[in-house]
Every structure is written in C-alpha cells, then in structure tokens.
Amino acid sequence: MSRRGRFQRDPVDPLHTLSGVAREGAALFGGSFDPVHVAHLIVAEAAADALGCNVRFLPAREQPLKRGARAAHQATPEQRAEMLDLAIAGNARFAVERVELGLPTPSYTVRTLRALGEREPGNRFTLLLGADAARDLAEWWEVEALPELADIVVFARPGASVVRHPLIKRVIPVPSIDLSATQVRERVKQERSIRYLVPDPVHEYIGAHGLYR
C-alpha cells in the first residue's frame, strides 16, 4: 500500500465506500485479500480485542510492493471486497472499507489516509501492519507524513521479530496460523478442498464465480 511516488489529491465519493459498522474509532487492516481467509479474520479479531476498537478491512486496488506480474490479482477489486463482505457478516466490529477501489493506482497508504481524513475530518485512524510489512516502513512513499495521519500498530505472531521504528506505537500478539491466500488459490487450482480455510460463504462465492482455476 505504500512506496515513494508523486502524490495527487483525489476527490473521494463519501457514499458507498464503507460497508459494515459505524465509522468512528476504527483500525485499518489493508491487504489484497485474494481471497480473504480465516487467518485474516483471526488476526482482525485479536486486534479488535487488543485495541478495543472496530476493524475495517481495506482491500487494495493495486499494492505498490506487488506491482507487475506479482500484482495481477486473480479476482477483481470488487470481487475481493464482496468476499470480505461475506466473510465478516454478523461481526459488528468488522467493516469493509472500499475507499482504495476508487483511488488511482498504486494504492499508496498515505493517499488512502488523506482521502479518509477528507471524508471523515477529526477521526484518528490506527493502521495495522504485519511484522513483515513493518520492515519496509523506511521505504514507504511519504512515510514522513504518516504520524499526522494515523497511529501504526504492528501485529506479530509468536517468535516473529519486529523491526524497531519510531513510527510504531505498539506491538500486539496474534495467533500463529500457517495459511496464506497463495495457498488457498493453489488448492483451488489443484481442485483440492479449501473448506475451513475460508468462511463457507466465501467458499461458495469462489466456486460460483469460477475463481482461481
């Protein structure tokens, strides 16, 4: 969501970008979510407990760190957001934030936070990062602007090392689950079961739309 580049302010439609819970007091959990799986949900639930706030899943339109061939999402941005809607249904602390889907690519974090700040003036955001993503903070696009836009909280699994960085406000522990979206896609491609790796409605959506085959 964030390497150096040229920033342009872009107007954001304030409607139809957030589905789920109320806007206030939210942590932002960004990623490709191609597809969302149970490890994402477990991390988000742990973060909601630790921080005492709602969590917005923030699907990226295009991640800067995965540009080119590695960035070729197999599901469209809206399909990934729809799978998130299905995955979080019934959890009042979760929401899907679609703001990046309407912004230019790549999906720089600073651009996203500024757009949210314009839409929701006075709302202070928390940005959730995994330990791996935190290691790249020094190379993020306009990283010097982050403190005025959000507080950074890193989630770390047992045994993970977390880089020391002045922007990191807190580190929270989350359960360790060896699961990735790549593994889910590979299992679908190989016609192997993904039951219990993704929520049942997401499993059904993947089958109905013929994704990852």
Summary of the structure (lengths in Angstrom):
residues: 213
radius of gyration: 16.4
end to end distance: 26.5
largest distance: 48.1
contacts: 653
relative contact order: 0.21
helix: 38%
strand: 18%
